[in-house]
Amino acid sequence: MGFGKRMLGSPPGQAVIGFLVSQYVRLVSHTTRWQVSNGDVLPDLLAQGRGVITITWHGGLMMIPRAWPGPEPLHLLVSRHGDGELVARAMAHFGMVMVRGSTHRQDHDRDRGGAAAMRQLLTLLKAGQSVGVTPDGPRGPARQLSAGVIALARLSGAPIVPVAIMTARHRLLRSWDSFRVPLPFSKGALVYGEPIVIQRRIDDGAQETAHREVEVALDAVTEQASHTVERAS
């Protein structure tokens, strides 16, 4: 096993890499000229004491700390496996609280941790706390919304807020989600969608319609962010 793999597989190595990633995120955040669209959405909801569900496609999760206004922490759902530990280590440096598990239904069937994560998220939302989810993670398919996000919104009553964060200068990794690594000294776009509330008592047809509405809304803010940085570059 090479040195890099040993680093990634050991808690001390993950801690060091997580710290370095967090410092890189700060560098990108502070050296990017951001254009914000619909930036009052989250502050207005949080001022009402409401918990919200922020959603971002997995490929754009690196700059999530830049999108969260605080001051209350965001509870971020991360995988128990793979890159989840590195994400957790990095995001913890921004005061975020990790919830381990998945919103994918198949994970609930195989992994009790997935169902436990859903229960924990529901408890947080009902207490007025906010959660962040990458609804196509942890393993895709890319940009396909998991059914668990709709269930979470329906059972909690919390609004879903689609969010996209993008920079003009970036690198795309050869991963299932075409993960975007932003580069510093760039122009960036931060786009918030309108809140979407899912009614608790809906039939299967209405649930499928809600699923499509949320997926389209997240694609829309992602495309808006992409067009914004393309025009700026």
C-alpha positions as CSV (number, residue, x, y, z in Angstrom):
1,M,0.0,0.0,0.0
2,G,1.4,3.4,-1.0
3,F,1.9,6.3,1.3
4,G,-1.1,8.2,-0.1
5,K,-3.4,5.3,0.6
6,R,-2.1,4.9,4.1
7,M,-2.7,8.6,4.7
8,L,-6.3,8.4,3.4
9,G,-6.9,5.2,5.4
10,S,-5.6,6.4,8.8
11,P,-7.4,8.7,11.2
12,P,-4.3,11.0,11.7
13,G,-3.9,11.2,7.9
14,Q,-7.6,12.0,7.4
15,A,-7.3,14.7,10.1
16,V,-4.4,16.3,8.3
17,I,-6.0,16.1,4.9
18,G,-9.3,17.4,6.2
19,F,-7.5,20.4,7.8
20,L,-5.7,21.1,4.5
21,V,-8.9,20.9,2.5
22,S,-10.6,23.3,4.9
23,Q,-7.8,25.8,4.5
24,Y,-8.0,25.5,0.7
25,V,-11.8,26.1,0.8
26,R,-11.1,29.3,2.8
27,L,-8.5,30.4,0.3
28,V,-10.9,29.9,-2.6
29,S,-13.7,31.6,-0.7
30,H,-11.7,34.7,0.2
31,T,-10.0,35.1,-3.2
32,T,-13.2,34.6,-5.4
33,R,-15.4,37.5,-6.5
34,W,-18.9,36.1,-5.8
35,Q,-22.1,37.0,-7.5
36,V,-25.0,36.0,-5.3
37,S,-28.5,35.3,-6.6
38,N,-31.6,35.2,-4.3
39,G,-29.3,35.5,-1.3
40,D,-32.1,36.5,1.1
41,V,-33.8,33.1,1.0
42,L,-31.9,31.3,3.7
43,P,-31.5,34.3,6.1
44,D,-35.3,35.0,5.9
45,L,-36.2,31.4,6.6
46,L,-33.7,31.1,9.5
47,A,-34.9,34.4,11.0
48,Q,-38.3,32.8,11.3
49,G,-36.8,30.0,13.4
50,R,-37.5,27.4,10.8
51,G,-35.3,24.4,10.0
52,V,-34.4,24.1,6.3
53,I,-33.1,21.3,4.1
54,T,-30.4,22.6,1.7
55,I,-29.6,20.4,-1.2
56,T,-26.6,20.6,-3.6
57,W,-25.5,18.1,-6.2
58,H,-22.6,16.0,-4.9
59,G,-20.2,17.3,-7.6
60,G,-20.5,20.8,-6.2
61,L,-20.3,20.2,-2.4
62,M,-16.8,21.5,-1.8
63,M,-17.8,25.1,-1.3
64,I,-20.9,24.4,0.8
65,P,-19.4,26.4,3.8
66,R,-19.5,29.5,1.6
67,A,-23.2,29.1,1.0
68,W,-24.3,28.7,4.6
69,P,-25.1,32.0,6.4
70,G,-25.3,30.7,10.0
71,P,-25.0,31.5,12.8
72,E,-26.5,28.2,13.8
73,P,-24.6,25.2,12.5
74,L,-25.6,23.2,9.4
75,H,-26.0,19.5,10.1
76,L,-24.5,17.8,7.1
77,L,-25.4,14.3,6.0
78,V,-22.3,12.4,4.9
79,S,-21.6,8.9,4.0
80,R,-20.1,6.4,6.5
81,H,-17.8,5.2,3.8
82,G,-15.5,6.3,1.0
83,D,-14.9,10.1,0.8
84,G,-17.4,10.7,3.6
85,E,-14.8,10.8,6.3
86,L,-12.7,13.4,4.5
87,V,-15.8,15.5,3.9
88,A,-16.6,15.3,7.6
89,R,-13.1,16.2,8.7
90,A,-13.0,19.2,6.4
91,M,-16.5,20.6,7.1
92,A,-16.1,20.2,10.8
93,H,-13.6,23.1,10.6
94,F,-16.5,25.4,9.6
95,G,-18.6,24.4,12.6
96,M,-20.7,22.0,10.7
97,V,-22.1,18.9,12.5
98,M,-22.0,15.6,10.8
99,V,-24.8,13.1,10.5
100,R,-23.6,9.7,9.2
101,G,-25.8,7.8,6.7
102,S,-27.7,8.2,3.5
103,T,-31.1,9.2,2.1
104,H,-31.2,6.4,-0.4
105,R,-33.9,3.9,0.2
106,Q,-31.8,0.9,-0.8
107,D,-29.3,1.9,1.9
108,H,-32.1,1.8,4.5
109,D,-32.8,-1.8,3.5
110,R,-29.1,-2.9,3.8
111,D,-27.8,-0.5,6.5
112,R,-29.6,0.3,9.7
113,G,-27.4,3.4,9.9
114,G,-29.3,4.9,6.9
115,A,-32.6,4.6,8.7
116,A,-31.0,6.0,11.9
117,A,-29.7,9.0,9.9
118,M,-33.2,9.7,8.6
119,R,-34.6,9.6,12.1
120,Q,-31.8,11.9,13.4
121,L,-32.4,14.4,10.5
122,L,-36.2,14.4,11.2
123,T,-35.5,15.1,14.9
124,L,-33.2,18.0,14.1
125,L,-35.6,19.6,11.6
126,K,-38.6,19.3,14.0
127,A,-36.4,21.1,16.6
128,G,-35.8,24.0,14.2
129,Q,-32.3,22.9,13.2
130,S,-31.1,22.9,9.5
131,V,-29.6,20.0,7.5
132,G,-27.6,19.8,4.3
133,V,-27.9,16.9,1.9
134,T,-26.3,16.0,-1.4
135,P,-29.3,14.1,-2.8
136,D,-27.4,12.1,-5.5
137,G,-24.7,11.0,-3.0
138,P,-22.8,9.1,-1.9
139,R,-22.6,7.0,-5.1
140,G,-25.0,8.4,-7.7
141,P,-26.3,8.2,-10.3
142,A,-25.1,11.8,-10.7
143,R,-27.8,14.5,-10.6
144,Q,-30.6,12.1,-9.9
145,L,-32.6,13.0,-6.7
146,S,-33.0,10.3,-4.1
147,A,-36.5,9.6,-2.9
148,G,-35.3,10.0,0.7
149,V,-35.1,13.8,0.3
150,I,-38.7,14.0,-0.5
151,A,-39.7,11.8,2.4
152,L,-37.5,13.9,4.7
153,A,-39.3,17.1,3.6
154,R,-42.7,15.6,3.7
155,L,-42.4,14.2,7.2
156,S,-40.6,17.2,8.7
157,G,-42.6,20.0,7.0
158,A,-39.2,21.8,6.5
159,P,-38.8,23.6,3.2
160,I,-36.2,22.4,0.7
161,V,-33.8,25.1,-0.6
162,P,-31.8,24.2,-3.8
163,V,-28.3,25.7,-3.7
164,A,-25.5,25.8,-6.3
165,I,-22.0,27.1,-5.8
166,M,-19.6,27.3,-8.8
167,T,-16.4,29.1,-9.8
168,A,-15.2,30.0,-13.3
169,R,-11.8,28.5,-12.7
170,H,-12.0,24.8,-11.7
171,R,-10.8,21.3,-12.4
172,L,-13.2,18.4,-13.0
173,L,-12.2,15.1,-11.5
174,R,-12.8,11.8,-13.3
175,S,-15.3,10.6,-10.8
176,W,-18.9,9.4,-11.0
177,D,-20.1,12.9,-10.2
178,S,-17.5,14.9,-12.2
179,F,-16.5,16.5,-8.9
180,R,-15.6,20.2,-9.3
181,V,-12.4,21.4,-7.6
182,P,-12.6,25.2,-7.5
183,L,-9.5,27.2,-8.1
184,P,-8.6,30.4,-6.2
185,F,-8.5,33.9,-7.7
186,S,-11.6,33.4,-9.8
187,K,-15.2,34.6,-10.3
188,G,-17.9,32.6,-8.7
189,A,-21.7,32.2,-8.6
190,L,-23.8,31.4,-5.5
191,V,-27.4,30.7,-6.4
192,Y,-30.3,29.9,-4.1
193,G,-33.6,28.5,-5.3
194,E,-37.0,29.4,-3.9
195,P,-38.2,27.2,-0.9
196,I,-40.2,24.1,-1.8
197,V,-42.6,22.7,0.7
198,I,-43.8,19.1,0.3
199,Q,-47.3,18.4,1.8
200,R,-47.3,15.6,4.4
201,R,-50.3,13.7,3.0
202,I,-49.9,13.1,-0.7
203,D,-50.5,10.1,-2.9
204,D,-47.9,8.4,-5.0
205,G,-48.6,10.5,-8.1
206,A,-48.3,13.8,-6.2
207,Q,-45.1,12.5,-4.6
208,E,-43.6,11.7,-8.0
209,T,-44.6,15.2,-9.2
210,A,-42.9,16.7,-6.1
211,H,-39.8,14.6,-6.8
212,R,-39.5,15.9,-10.3
213,E,-40.2,19.5,-9.2
214,V,-37.3,19.4,-6.7
215,E,-34.9,17.7,-9.2
216,V,-35.7,20.3,-11.8
217,A,-35.3,23.2,-9.3
218,L,-31.8,21.9,-8.3
219,D,-30.8,21.5,-11.9
220,A,-32.1,25.0,-12.6
221,V,-29.9,26.7,-10.0
222,T,-27.0,24.6,-11.1
223,E,-27.4,25.7,-14.7
224,Q,-27.9,29.4,-13.6
225,A,-24.6,29.2,-11.6
226,S,-22.9,27.7,-14.7
227,H,-24.1,30.4,-17.0
228,T,-23.2,33.1,-14.6
229,V,-19.5,32.0,-14.3
230,E,-19.3,31.4,-18.1
231,R,-20.4,35.0,-18.7
232,A,-17.9,36.2,-16.1
233,S,-14.9,34.3,-17.5
